[in-house]
Amino acid sequence: MDSLDGFMKSQAPTPLRPLLGQTLLAVEDSRLACEALRLVCIRSGARIRRADSLSSARRHLQVYRPTVVLIDMGLPDGSGAELLADLAQATPRVSVILGMSGDDTQAEAAREAGADGFLAKPISSLAAFQAAVLAHLPRDRQPLGPRPLLEDEIQPDRIAFHDDIAHAQEALAAGEAAYAAQFLESLAQCSADSALRDQAVRLSWAPDNADEIARTQALLEDRLGTRLAV
């Protein structure tokens, strides 16, 4: 544990910053989703670290001991369920283990793997995020007194969307169309982009189809051009 982690864990939570003292590891390949998590963590008082793959998360966990781990169910090198199961059975156990996905049908798979709970993406409600974590934290790490009912909606920086589009382009160029389809479907859910979602679904049905790959690449170029123009 580094000295900053030790300092963070010595801080008592407050009603306005109910996760003060917690260190959260987000295992998430989308920068847009991570930016949303960064914002809710800042508002909640938690410190956040990020791993963008299963292998990166495992390396991180060999060195650091977070109190909360959020794991996306679809990662570039495998299913988040693998890491959920490992952490759920580990001793000592992480205090809170949550699955995440833009596909809410993954909630059952996350719980079956050993997750304490599930967060549906996009993560935009500060109150919902705090409630999901606090529901599983030990009582001695809970803030004292009533908490205000927050109605804040989180709006991540759209530059993160641009970064995710570039990441999907790289995956397609590397011949990883099936992963790109999964990634883009989740990104479309988080960004409320129905055209992108529809194309991601078509690509997921036919990841080896050259025409679908070309149509996906063209749509990504369009999104990239639009973001650059902004």
MITORLUM-319578 format. One line per 3 residues: their letters; for each residue x, y, z of N, C-alpha, C, O. Coordinates in Angstrom, 2 decimals. Layout:
<pts>
a) X:Y:Z:X:Y:Z:X:Y:Z:X:Y:Z; ...
</pts>
This chain:
<pts>
mds) 0.85:-1.19:0.00:0.00:0.00:0.00:0.89:1.25:0.00:1.83:1.33:0.78; 0.59:2.23:-0.88:1.40:3.44:-0.87:0.91:4.38:0.23:-0.14:4.16:0.83; 1.72:5.44:0.51:1.42:6.32:1.64:0.12:7.08:1.42:-0.59:7.38:2.38
ldg) -0.20:7.41:0.16:-1.43:8.14:-0.10:-2.64:7.26:0.18:-3.64:7.74:0.72; -2.57:5.97:-0.17:-3.66:5.05:0.15:-3.86:4.99:1.66:-5.00:4.98:2.14; -2.76:4.94:2.41:-2.87:4.90:3.86:-3.52:6.15:4.40:-4.34:6.09:5.31
fmk) -3.16:7.31:3.84:-3.76:8.57:4.27:-5.25:8.59:3.96:-6.06:9.00:4.79; -5.61:8.13:2.74:-7.01:8.13:2.34:-7.85:7.28:3.28:-8.94:7.70:3.69; -7.35:6.10:3.64:-8.13:5.20:4.48:-8.29:5.73:5.91:-9.13:5.24:6.66
sqa) -7.47:6.72:6.29:-7.58:7.29:7.63:-8.64:8.38:7.69:-8.96:8.86:8.77; -9.20:8.77:6.55:-10.19:9.84:6.51:-11.58:9.30:6.80:-11.98:8.27:6.25; -12.30:9.98:7.66:-13.65:9.55:8.01:-14.65:10.07:6.98:-14.58:11.23:6.59
ptp) -15.58:9.22:6.52:-16.58:9.68:5.56:-17.53:10.69:6.18:-17.74:10.70:7.39; -18.10:11.53:5.35:-19.07:12.54:5.79:-20.33:12.39:4.95:-20.28:11.76:3.90; -21.45:12.96:5.38:-22.67:12.86:4.58:-22.51:13.40:3.16:-23.11:12.86:2.23
lrp) -21.71:14.46:2.99:-21.52:15.03:1.66:-20.47:14.29:0.84:-20.49:14.32:-0.39; -19.54:13.62:1.53:-18.50:12.84:0.85:-18.47:11.45:1.48:-17.54:11.10:2.20; -19.51:10.66:1.19:-19.71:9.40:1.91:-18.69:8.31:1.60:-18.63:7.31:2.31
llg) -17.89:8.48:0.54:-16.89:7.47:0.21:-15.47:7.94:0.53:-14.49:7.36:0.05; -15.37:8.98:1.33:-14.06:9.46:1.75:-13.32:8.35:2.48:-13.87:7.72:3.39; -12.08:8.11:2.09:-11.29:7.04:2.68:-11.26:5.78:1.86:-10.51:4.85:2.17
qtl) -12.09:5.71:0.80:-12.13:4.52:-0.04:-11.24:4.69:-1.28:-11.15:5.79:-1.84; -10.61:3.62:-1.69:-9.84:3.60:-2.94:-10.52:2.64:-3.89:-10.71:1.46:-3.57; -10.89:3.12:-5.06:-11.66:2.35:-6.02:-10.80:2.01:-7.24:-10.12:2.87:-7.79
lav) -10.84:0.75:-7.64:-10.20:0.32:-8.88:-11.29:0.08:-9.92:-12.17:-0.76:-9.72; -11.22:0.80:-11.02:-12.17:0.61:-12.12:-11.48:-0.20:-13.22:-10.50:0.26:-13.81; -11.98:-1.39:-13.47:-11.44:-2.24:-14.54:-12.37:-2.03:-15.73:-13.41:-2.67:-15.85
eds) -11.98:-1.12:-16.60:-12.87:-0.60:-17.64:-12.05:-0.16:-18.85:-11.08:0.58:-18.69; -12.44:-0.60:-20.05:-11.68:-0.25:-21.25:-12.18:1.02:-21.92:-11.51:1.53:-22.82; -13.32:1.54:-21.52:-13.87:2.76:-22.13:-13.43:3.99:-21.35:-13.63:4.07:-20.14
rla) -12.83:4.95:-22.06:-12.43:6.18:-21.39:-13.65:7.03:-21.03:-13.61:7.77:-20.04; -14.71:6.95:-21.81:-15.92:7.70:-21.49:-16.52:7.20:-20.17:-16.88:8.00:-19.31; -16.61:5.89:-20.03:-17.13:5.32:-18.78:-16.21:5.65:-17.61:-16.69:5.95:-16.51
cea) -14.89:5.60:-17.84:-13.95:5.92:-16.77:-14.02:7.38:-16.36:-13.85:7.71:-15.18; -14.27:8.26:-17.32:-14.39:9.67:-16.99:-15.62:9.90:-16.11:-15.58:10.69:-15.17; -16.72:9.20:-16.42:-17.91:9.30:-15.56:-17.61:8.80:-14.16:-18.01:9.41:-13.17
lrl) -16.89:7.68:-14.06:-16.53:7.14:-12.75:-15.59:8.09:-11.99:-15.70:8.25:-10.78; -14.67:8.69:-12.72:-13.76:9.65:-12.07:-14.54:10.80:-11.44:-14.23:11.24:-10.33; -15.53:11.29:-12.16:-16.31:12.42:-11.67:-17.14:12.04:-10.44:-17.20:12.81:-9.48
vci) -17.79:10.87:-10.46:-18.59:10.49:-9.30:-17.69:10.18:-8.10:-18.08:10.41:-6.96; -16.49:9.67:-8.36:-15.56:9.41:-7.25:-15.09:10.72:-6.62:-15.02:10.83:-5.40; -14.77:11.71:-7.45:-14.34:13.01:-6.93:-15.44:13.60:-6.04:-15.17:14.08:-4.94
rsg) -16.67:13.56:-6.54:-17.80:14.12:-5.78:-18.07:13.34:-4.50:-18.58:13.89:-3.53; -17.72:12.06:-4.50:-18.01:11.20:-3.35:-16.88:11.12:-2.35:-17.06:10.62:-1.24; -15.69:11.61:-2.73:-14.54:11.59:-1.83:-13.62:10.40:-2.01:-12.64:10.28:-1.28
ari) -13.90:9.52:-2.98:-13.08:8.34:-3.18:-11.91:8.62:-4.11:-11.97:9.50:-4.97; -10.86:7.86:-3.92:-9.73:7.90:-4.84:-9.93:6.81:-5.89:-10.40:5.72:-5.55; -9.60:7.07:-7.16:-9.84:6.10:-8.21:-8.56:5.78:-8.96:-7.74:6.66:-9.24
rra) -8.40:4.50:-9.29:-7.35:4.03:-10.19:-8.04:3.28:-11.32:-9.18:2.84:-11.17; -7.34:3.14:-12.46:-7.95:2.49:-13.61:-7.06:1.40:-14.17:-5.84:1.54:-14.22; -7.69:0.30:-14.58:-7.03:-0.76:-15.36:-7.92:-1.00:-16.57:-9.14:-1.08:-16.43
dsl) -7.32:-1.13:-17.76:-8.14:-1.24:-18.97:-8.26:-2.67:-19.50:-8.77:-2.88:-20.60; -7.80:-3.64:-18.73:-7.88:-5.03:-19.15:-7.75:-5.94:-17.93:-7.40:-5.48:-16.85; -8.03:-7.24:-18.13:-7.86:-8.19:-17.04:-6.40:-8.28:-16.61:-6.10:-8.28:-15.41
ssa) -5.50:-8.34:-17.57:-4.08:-8.48:-17.24:-3.57:-7.27:-16.48:-2.80:-7.40:-15.53; -4.00:-6.08:-16.90:-3.59:-4.86:-16.20:-4.14:-4.83:-14.78:-3.45:-4.41:-13.85; -5.39:-5.27:-14.61:-6.00:-5.30:-13.29:-5.26:-6.27:-12.36:-5.03:-5.97:-11.19
rrh) -4.89:-7.43:-12.90:-4.19:-8.42:-12.07:-2.82:-7.88:-11.63:-2.41:-8.10:-10.49; -2.13:-7.19:-12.52:-0.85:-6.59:-12.14:-1.06:-5.55:-11.04:-0.30:-5.49:-10.07; -2.08:-4.75:-11.20:-2.38:-3.70:-10.22:-2.67:-4.32:-8.84:-2.18:-3.83:-7.82
lqv) -3.46:-5.38:-8.83:-3.87:-5.99:-7.57:-2.74:-6.72:-6.85:-2.86:-7.05:-5.67; -1.65:-6.96:-7.55:-0.47:-7.54:-6.90:0.26:-6.51:-6.04:1.03:-6.86:-5.15; 0.00:-5.24:-6.33:0.72:-4.16:-5.65:-0.18:-3.38:-4.70:0.22:-3.04:-3.59
yrp) -1.41:-3.10:-5.14:-2.32:-2.25:-4.38:-3.52:-3.05:-3.88:-3.89:-4.07:-4.46; -4.12:-2.57:-2.80:-5.29:-3.22:-2.22:-6.44:-2.20:-2.16:-6.59:-1.50:-1.16; -7.25:-2.11:-3.21:-8.39:-1.18:-3.18:-9.46:-1.69:-2.22:-9.46:-2.87:-1.85
tvv) -10.34:-0.81:-1.81:-11.47:-1.23:-0.98:-12.71:-1.52:-1.83:-13.61:-2.24:-1.40; -12.73:-0.97:-3.04:-13.86:-1.17:-3.96:-13.30:-1.49:-5.35:-12.39:-0.80:-5.82; -13.84:-2.51:-6.00:-13.45:-2.83:-7.38:-14.71:-2.89:-8.24:-15.67:-3.59:-7.92
lid) -14.70:-2.14:-9.34:-15.77:-2.17:-10.33:-15.21:-2.79:-11.60:-14.18:-2.34:-12.11; -15.87:-3.82:-12.10:-15.32:-4.57:-13.23:-16.33:-4.62:-14.38:-17.45:-5.10:-14.22; -15.91:-4.13:-15.54:-16.73:-4.23:-16.74:-16.81:-5.69:-17.16:-15.83:-6.42:-17.07
mgl) -17.98:-6.12:-17.61:-18.16:-7.52:-17.96:-17.49:-7.90:-19.28:-17.18:-9.07:-19.49; -17.27:-6.92:-20.16:-16.63:-7.21:-21.44:-15.32:-6.45:-21.58:-15.33:-5.22:-21.70; -14.19:-7.18:-21.56:-12.88:-6.54:-21.61:-12.10:-7.10:-22.80:-12.44:-8.16:-23.30
pdg) -11.07:-6.40:-23.24:-10.37:-6.82:-24.47:-9.70:-8.19:-24.38:-9.50:-8.84:-25.40; -9.36:-8.63:-23.17:-8.67:-9.91:-23.04:-9.49:-10.95:-22.28:-8.94:-11.91:-21.75; -10.81:-10.78:-22.24:-11.65:-11.79:-21.61:-12.87:-11.21:-20.93:-13.14:-10.01:-21.03
sga) -13.59:-12.06:-20.24:-14.79:-11.65:-19.53:-14.47:-11.16:-18.13:-13.64:-11.73:-17.43; -15.13:-10.08:-17.74:-14.95:-9.57:-16.38:-15.39:-10.56:-15.33:-14.97:-10.47:-14.18; -16.23:-11.52:-15.71:-16.68:-12.54:-14.76:-15.51:-13.34:-14.20:-15.57:-13.80:-13.06
ell) -14.44:-13.50:-14.99:-13.26:-14.24:-14.51:-12.64:-13.56:-13.29:-12.33:-14.21:-12.29; -12.47:-12.24:-13.41:-11.86:-11.50:-12.30:-12.83:-11.39:-11.13:-12.41:-11.44:-9.97; -14.12:-11.22:-11.41:-15.11:-11.18:-10.34:-15.03:-12.45:-9.49:-15.02:-12.38:-8.26
adl) -14.97:-13.60:-10.15:-14.92:-14.87:-9.43:-13.65:-14.99:-8.60:-13.69:-15.45:-7.46; -12.52:-14.57:-9.17:-11.25:-14.66:-8.44:-11.27:-13.78:-7.19:-10.84:-14.21:-6.11; -11.77:-12.55:-7.34:-11.78:-11.62:-6.20:-12.78:-12.06:-5.13:-12.54:-11.90:-3.94
aqa) -13.91:-12.62:-5.57:-14.93:-13.06:-4.61:-14.42:-14.18:-3.72:-14.86:-14.32:-2.58; -13.47:-14.98:-4.25:-12.95:-16.13:-3.50:-11.64:-15.84:-2.79:-11.13:-16.67:-2.03; -11.08:-14.65:-3.04:-9.76:-14.32:-2.48:-9.86:-14.04:-0.98:-10.90:-13.64:-0.47
tpr) -8.73:-14.27:-0.29:-8.61:-13.95:1.13:-7.33:-13.16:1.35:-6.25:-13.65:1.00; -7.40:-11.94:1.91:-8.60:-11.23:2.33:-9.41:-10.74:1.12:-8.85:-10.51:0.05; -10.70:-10.59:1.31:-11.58:-10.21:0.22:-11.71:-8.69:0.15:-11.77:-8.01:1.17
vsv) -11.75:-8.16:-1.08:-12.06:-6.74:-1.28:-13.44:-6.46:-0.68:-14.35:-7.27:-0.81; -13.60:-5.30:-0.04:-14.85:-5.00:0.66:-16.06:-4.98:-0.26:-17.12:-5.51:0.08; -15.90:-4.35:-1.42:-17.04:-4.22:-2.36:-16.58:-4.59:-3.75:-15.60:-4.03:-4.26
ilg) -17.28:-5.53:-4.37:-16.97:-5.96:-5.75:-18.24:-5.81:-6.57:-19.25:-6.46:-6.28; -18.20:-4.97:-7.58:-19.37:-4.70:-8.41:-19.07:-4.98:-9.88:-17.99:-4.64:-10.37; -20.02:-5.60:-10.57:-19.92:-5.75:-12.01:-20.52:-4.53:-12.70:-21.34:-3.82:-12.11
msg) -20.12:-4.29:-13.95:-20.66:-3.17:-14.73:-20.88:-3.63:-16.17:-20.16:-4.49:-16.67; -21.87:-3.04:-16.82:-22.06:-3.30:-18.24:-23.11:-2.34:-18.79:-23.99:-1.88:-18.07; -23.00:-2.05:-20.09:-24.05:-1.31:-20.77:-25.22:-2.21:-21.11:-26.27:-1.74:-21.53
ddt) -25.04:-3.51:-20.93:-26.08:-4.51:-21.17:-26.57:-5.01:-19.81:-25.87:-5.78:-19.14; -27.77:-4.57:-19.40:-28.22:-4.91:-18.05:-28.57:-6.38:-17.88:-28.82:-6.84:-16.77; -28.60:-7.14:-18.99:-28.82:-8.58:-18.86:-27.59:-9.27:-18.27:-27.65:-10.45:-17.91
qae) -26.48:-8.55:-18.18:-25.26:-9.10:-17.59:-25.28:-9.09:-16.06:-24.37:-9.61:-15.43; -26.31:-8.49:-15.48:-26.38:-8.39:-14.02:-26.37:-9.76:-13.36:-25.68:-9.97:-12.36; -27.14:-10.68:-13.90:-27.21:-12.02:-13.31:-25.87:-12.73:-13.39:-25.44:-13.38:-12.44
aar) -25.19:-12.60:-14.55:-23.89:-13.24:-14.72:-22.87:-12.67:-13.73:-22.03:-13.40:-13.21; -22.96:-11.36:-13.48:-22.04:-10.74:-12.53:-22.26:-11.28:-11.12:-21.31:-11.59:-10.40; -23.51:-11.40:-10.73:-23.81:-11.90:-9.38:-23.45:-13.37:-9.25:-22.96:-13.81:-8.21
eag) -23.69:-14.14:-10.31:-23.33:-15.56:-10.27:-21.82:-15.74:-10.14:-21.36:-16.72:-9.56; -21.06:-14.80:-10.68:-19.60:-14.87:-10.59:-19.10:-14.47:-9.20:-17.94:-14.72:-8.86; -19.96:-13.85:-8.40:-19.56:-13.48:-7.05:-19.61:-12.01:-6.73:-19.21:-11.59:-5.65
adg) -20.11:-11.18:-7.68:-20.20:-9.75:-7.43:-21.21:-9.45:-6.33:-22.21:-10.15:-6.18; -20.94:-8.40:-5.55:-21.89:-7.97:-4.52:-23.09:-7.27:-5.14:-24.19:-7.29:-4.59; -22.88:-6.65:-6.29:-23.94:-5.92:-6.95:-23.56:-5.60:-8.38:-22.56:-6.10:-8.89
fla) -24.36:-4.78:-9.03:-24.18:-4.50:-10.46:-24.55:-3.05:-10.73:-25.53:-2.53:-10.19; -23.74:-2.39:-11.57:-24.02:-1.03:-12.02:-24.26:-1.05:-13.53:-23.41:-1.50:-14.29; -25.41:-0.56:-13.94:-25.71:-0.46:-15.36:-25.12:0.84:-15.91:-25.27:1.90:-15.31
kpi) -24.44:0.74:-17.04:-23.92:1.94:-17.70:-24.97:2.47:-18.67:-25.74:1.68:-19.23; -25.03:3.79:-18.89:-24.09:4.80:-18.40:-24.27:5.11:-16.91:-25.37:5.08:-16.38; -23.16:5.39:-16.28:-23.18:5.79:-14.87:-23.28:7.31:-14.84:-22.29:8.01:-15.04
ssl) -24.47:7.80:-14.59:-24.70:9.24:-14.66:-25.29:9.81:-13.38:-25.23:11.02:-13.15; -25.86:8.95:-12.53:-26.48:9.42:-11.29:-25.51:9.29:-10.13:-25.06:8.19:-9.79; -25.18:10.42:-9.52:-24.29:10.41:-8.36:-24.91:9.63:-7.20:-24.22:8.86:-6.54
aaf) -26.19:9.83:-6.96:-26.88:9.17:-5.85:-26.90:7.65:-6.05:-26.67:6.90:-5.10; -27.17:7.20:-7.28:-27.23:5.76:-7.55:-25.87:5.11:-7.37:-25.77:4.00:-6.85; -24.82:5.80:-7.81:-23.46:5.27:-7.65:-23.12:5.13:-6.17:-22.65:4.08:-5.73
qaa) -23.36:6.18:-5.40:-23.04:6.14:-3.97:-23.83:5.04:-3.27:-23.28:4.32:-2.43; -25.10:4.92:-3.60:-25.94:3.92:-2.95:-25.45:2.51:-3.26:-25.46:1.64:-2.39; -25.01:2.28:-4.51:-24.55:0.94:-4.90:-23.31:0.53:-4.12:-23.17:-0.64:-3.77
vla) -22.42:1.47:-3.86:-21.20:1.16:-3.11:-21.49:1.06:-1.61:-21.06:0.12:-0.96; -22.22:2.03:-1.08:-22.48:2.07:0.35:-23.30:0.87:0.82:-23.19:0.45:1.97; -24.11:0.32:-0.06:-24.95:-0.83:0.32:-24.12:-2.03:0.76:-24.62:-2.91:1.46
hlp) -22.83:-2.07:0.37:-22.00:-3.24:0.66:-20.77:-2.91:1.50:-19.98:-3.81:1.82; -20.59:-1.65:1.86:-19.46:-1.29:2.72:-19.76:-1.69:4.17:-20.91:-1.61:4.61; -18.75:-2.11:4.92:-18.95:-2.39:6.35:-19.52:-1.17:7.07:-19.26:-0.03:6.68
rdr) -20.28:-1.41:8.12:-20.95:-0.32:8.85:-19.95:0.71:9.38:-20.25:1.90:9.43; -18.75:0.25:9.78:-17.79:1.20:10.35:-17.17:2.12:9.30:-16.44:3.05:9.65; -17.47:1.88:8.02:-16.99:2.77:6.96:-18.11:3.61:6.37:-17.92:4.28:5.36
qpl) -19.27:3.57:7.01:-20.41:4.35:6.56:-20.38:5.73:7.20:-19.93:5.87:8.34; -20.85:6.76:6.49:-20.92:8.09:7.11:-21.99:8.13:8.19:-23.01:7.44:8.09; -21.75:8.93:9.22:-22.72:9.09:10.29:-23.77:10.13:9.90:-23.46:11.11:9.22
gpr) -24.98:9.91:10.33:-26.04:10.89:10.09:-26.67:10.73:8.72:-26.18:9.97:7.89; -27.76:11.44:8.49:-28.47:11.35:7.21:-27.66:11.96:6.07:-26.90:12.90:6.27; -27.83:11.41:4.88:-27.17:11.96:3.70:-28.18:12.73:2.88:-29.35:12.35:2.83
pll) -27.75:13.81:2.23:-28.67:14.56:1.37:-29.06:13.73:0.15:-28.28:12.91:-0.33; -30.28:13.93:-0.33:-30.74:13.24:-1.53:-30.26:14.02:-2.75:-30.82:15.05:-3.11; -29.21:13.50:-3.37:-28.59:14.20:-4.50:-29.27:13.82:-5.81:-29.53:12.65:-6.06
ede) -29.55:14.82:-6.63:-30.15:14.57:-7.93:-29.18:14.92:-9.06:-29.58:15.05:-10.22; -27.90:15.08:-8.71:-26.89:15.48:-9.69:-26.73:14.42:-10.78:-26.69:13.23:-10.50; -26.64:14.88:-12.02:-26.36:14.02:-13.15:-24.95:14.32:-13.65:-24.58:15.47:-13.84
iqp) -24.17:13.27:-13.86:-22.77:13.42:-14.26:-22.68:13.52:-15.79:-23.28:12.72:-16.50; -21.92:14.48:-16.27:-21.70:14.66:-17.71:-20.21:14.57:-18.00:-19.50:15.57:-17.82; -19.71:13.42:-18.44:-18.27:13.30:-18.73:-17.85:14.13:-19.93:-18.66:14.42:-20.81
dri) -16.58:14.49:-19.96:-16.01:15.26:-21.07:-16.13:14.47:-22.36:-15.78:13.29:-22.40; -16.63:15.10:-23.42:-16.84:14.40:-24.69:-15.53:14.04:-25.38:-15.53:13.24:-26.33; -14.42:14.61:-24.94:-13.13:14.20:-25.51:-12.90:12.71:-25.27:-12.26:12.04:-26.08
afh) -13.43:12.20:-24.16:-13.29:10.77:-23.86:-14.01:9.93:-24.91:-13.57:8.82:-25.23; -15.12:10.44:-25.45:-15.84:9.74:-26.52:-14.95:9.63:-27.75:-14.90:8.58:-28.40; -14.26:10.70:-28.07:-13.32:10.71:-29.20:-12.23:9.66:-29.00:-11.86:8.95:-29.94
ddi) -11.72:9.56:-27.78:-10.68:8.57:-27.49:-11.21:7.14:-27.69:-10.49:6.27:-28.19; -12.45:6.92:-27.29:-13.04:5.58:-27.44:-13.26:5.22:-28.90:-13.08:4.07:-29.29; -13.65:6.20:-29.71:-13.82:5.95:-31.14:-12.48:5.54:-31.75:-12.42:4.61:-32.55
aha) -11.42:6.24:-31.37:-10.09:5.91:-31.88:-9.67:4.51:-31.42:-9.03:3.77:-32.17; -10.03:4.14:-30.20:-9.72:2.80:-29.69:-10.44:1.73:-30.51:-9.85:0.69:-30.82; -11.70:1.97:-30.86:-12.45:1.02:-31.68:-11.85:0.90:-33.07:-11.80:-0.20:-33.63
qea) -11.38:2.01:-33.63:-10.72:1.96:-34.93:-9.47:1.08:-34.87:-9.21:0.30:-35.78; -8.71:1.21:-33.80:-7.51:0.40:-33.64:-7.86:-1.08:-33.55:-7.16:-1.93:-34.10; -8.94:-1.39:-32.84:-9.36:-2.78:-32.71:-9.77:-3.36:-34.06:-9.42:-4.50:-34.38
laa) -10.49:-2.59:-34.86:-10.89:-3.06:-36.19:-9.66:-3.27:-37.07:-9.57:-4.26:-37.79; -8.72:-2.34:-36.99:-7.51:-2.45:-37.81:-6.69:-3.67:-37.41:-5.96:-4.22:-38.24; -6.80:-4.08:-36.16:-6.05:-5.24:-35.66:-6.79:-6.55:-35.91:-6.33:-7.61:-35.50
gea) -7.95:-6.48:-36.58:-8.71:-7.69:-36.86:-9.55:-8.18:-35.70:-9.92:-9.35:-35.64; -9.85:-7.28:-34.76:-10.62:-7.66:-33.57:-12.04:-7.12:-33.67:-12.49:-6.37:-32.80; -12.74:-7.51:-34.74:-14.07:-6.97:-35.00:-15.08:-7.37:-33.93:-15.95:-6.57:-33.57
aya) -14.99:-8.59:-33.43:-15.95:-9.04:-32.41:-15.81:-8.20:-31.14:-16.81:-7.78:-30.55; -14.58:-7.95:-30.73:-14.37:-7.10:-29.56:-14.84:-5.67:-29.85:-15.48:-5.05:-29.01; -14.52:-5.15:-31.05:-14.92:-3.79:-31.41:-16.43:-3.64:-31.35:-16.94:-2.62:-30.89
aqf) -17.16:-4.66:-31.82:-18.62:-4.61:-31.80:-19.14:-4.51:-30.37:-20.02:-3.70:-30.07; -18.60:-5.33:-29.50:-19.00:-5.33:-28.08:-18.69:-3.98:-27.44:-19.51:-3.41:-26.73; -17.49:-3.47:-27.71:-17.06:-2.20:-27.15:-17.95:-1.06:-27.63:-18.37:-0.21:-26.84
les) -18.24:-1.05:-28.94:-19.03:0.03:-29.52:-20.48:-0.01:-29.05:-21.11:1.03:-28.88; -21.02:-1.20:-28.84:-22.39:-1.29:-28.35:-22.50:-0.67:-26.95:-23.46:0.03:-26.65; -21.52:-0.93:-26.11:-21.50:-0.33:-24.78:-21.28:1.18:-24.87:-21.93:1.94:-24.14
laq) -20.38:1.60:-25.74:-20.12:3.03:-25.91:-21.37:3.76:-26.40:-21.68:4.85:-25.94; -22.08:3.13:-27.34:-23.31:3.74:-27.86:-24.34:3.90:-26.76:-25.06:4.90:-26.71; -24.41:2.91:-25.87:-25.34:2.99:-24.75:-24.98:4.16:-23.84:-25.86:4.90:-23.40
csa) -23.69:4.33:-23.57:-23.24:5.40:-22.69:-23.39:6.79:-23.30:-23.57:7.77:-22.59; -23.31:6.86:-24.62:-23.36:8.15:-25.30:-24.70:8.42:-25.97:-24.86:9.45:-26.63; -25.68:7.52:-25.81:-27.02:7.67:-26.39:-26.94:7.89:-27.90:-27.62:8.75:-28.46
dsa) -26.10:7.09:-28.55:-25.90:7.19:-30.00:-26.58:5.98:-30.65:-25.98:4.90:-30.74; -27.82:6.15:-31.09:-28.60:5.02:-31.60:-28.04:4.46:-32.91:-28.08:3.25:-33.12; -27.53:5.33:-33.78:-26.98:4.85:-35.04:-25.73:3.99:-34.80:-25.53:2.97:-35.45
lrd) -24.91:4.42:-33.87:-23.72:3.65:-33.53:-24.10:2.32:-32.90:-23.49:1.29:-33.18; -25.12:2.34:-32.06:-25.58:1.09:-31.44:-26.08:0.10:-32.49:-25.74:-1.08:-32.44; -26.88:0.60:-33.43:-27.43:-0.29:-34.46:-26.32:-0.92:-35.30:-26.38:-2.10:-35.62
qav) -25.32:-0.12:-35.65:-24.22:-0.65:-36.45:-23.38:-1.63:-35.64:-22.90:-2.62:-36.18; -23.19:-1.35:-34.35:-22.45:-2.27:-33.49:-23.16:-3.61:-33.40:-22.51:-4.66:-33.39; -24.48:-3.60:-33.32:-25.24:-4.84:-33.27:-25.08:-5.62:-34.57:-24.89:-6.83:-34.55
rls) -25.17:-4.91:-35.70:-25.00:-5.59:-36.99:-23.61:-6.21:-37.10:-23.45:-7.32:-37.61; -22.61:-5.48:-36.62:-21.25:-6.01:-36.66:-21.11:-7.22:-35.74:-20.39:-8.17:-36.07; -21.78:-7.20:-34.61:-21.69:-8.34:-33.69:-22.30:-9.60:-34.30:-21.87:-10.71:-33.98
wap) -23.29:-9.44:-35.16:-23.90:-10.59:-35.84:-22.98:-11.16:-36.92:-23.01:-12.36:-37.21; -22.16:-10.27:-37.52:-21.32:-10.72:-38.64:-19.93:-10.08:-38.53:-19.57:-9.27:-39.38; -19.15:-10.44:-37.50:-17.85:-9.79:-37.31:-16.82:-10.10:-38.40:-15.80:-9.42:-38.50
dna) -17.10:-11.13:-39.21:-16.16:-11.46:-40.29:-16.61:-10.92:-41.64:-15.96:-11.17:-42.66; -17.71:-10.20:-41.66:-18.26:-9.68:-42.90:-17.55:-8.38:-43.28:-17.60:-7.40:-42.54; -16.89:-8.38:-44.42:-16.10:-7.22:-44.85:-16.97:-5.98:-45.03:-16.53:-4.87:-44.74
dei) -18.21:-6.16:-45.53:-19.08:-5.01:-45.74:-19.47:-4.37:-44.41:-19.50:-3.14:-44.29; -19.78:-5.20:-43.41:-20.14:-4.64:-42.10:-18.95:-3.95:-41.45:-19.11:-2.91:-40.81; -17.78:-4.52:-41.61:-16.57:-3.88:-41.07:-16.35:-2.53:-41.74:-16.02:-1.54:-41.08
art) -16.53:-2.48:-43.06:-16.35:-1.23:-43.80:-17.38:-0.19:-43.37:-17.05:0.99:-43.21; -18.66:-0.62:-43.19:-19.69:0.31:-42.75:-19.38:0.85:-41.35:-19.61:2.02:-41.05; -18.86:-0.02:-40.50:-18.49:0.41:-39.15:-17.34:1.42:-39.20:-17.37:2.43:-38.51
qal) -16.34:1.13:-40.01:-15.21:2.04:-40.14:-15.66:3.41:-40.65:-15.18:4.45:-40.18; -16.58:3.42:-41.62:-17.08:4.68:-42.16:-17.83:5.48:-41.10:-17.68:6.70:-41.01; -18.63:4.79:-40.29:-19.37:5.48:-39.24:-18.42:6.06:-38.20:-18.64:7.16:-37.70
led) -17.38:5.31:-37.87:-16.40:5.80:-36.91:-15.66:7.02:-37.45:-15.38:7.96:-36.70; -15.33:7.00:-38.73:-14.70:8.16:-39.35:-15.61:9.38:-39.27:-15.15:10.50:-39.02; -16.91:9.14:-39.48:-17.88:10.23:-39.39:-17.92:10.79:-37.97:-17.92:12.01:-37.78
rlg) -17.96:9.90:-36.96:-18.00:10.36:-35.58:-16.72:11.09:-35.22:-16.75:12.11:-34.52; -15.61:10.57:-35.68:-14.33:11.20:-35.39:-14.26:12.59:-36.02:-13.82:13.55:-35.39; -14.70:12.69:-37.26:-14.70:13.99:-37.95:-15.60:14.98:-37.27:-15.25:16.15:-37.16
trl) -16.77:14.54:-36.81:-17.70:15.42:-36.13:-17.10:15.94:-34.83:-17.21:17.12:-34.52; -16.45:15.06:-34.07:-15.88:15.48:-32.80:-14.71:16.44:-33.02:-14.53:17.40:-32.27; -13.91:16.16:-34.08:-12.80:17.06:-34.35:-13.29:18.44:-34.75:-12.68:19.45:-34.40
av) -14.41:18.48:-35.49:-14.96:19.75:-35.93:-15.45:20.57:-34.73:-15.32:21.79:-34.71; -16.02:19.86:-33.74:-16.47:20.54:-32.52:-15.29:21.12:-31.77:-15.47:21.73:-30.72
</pts>
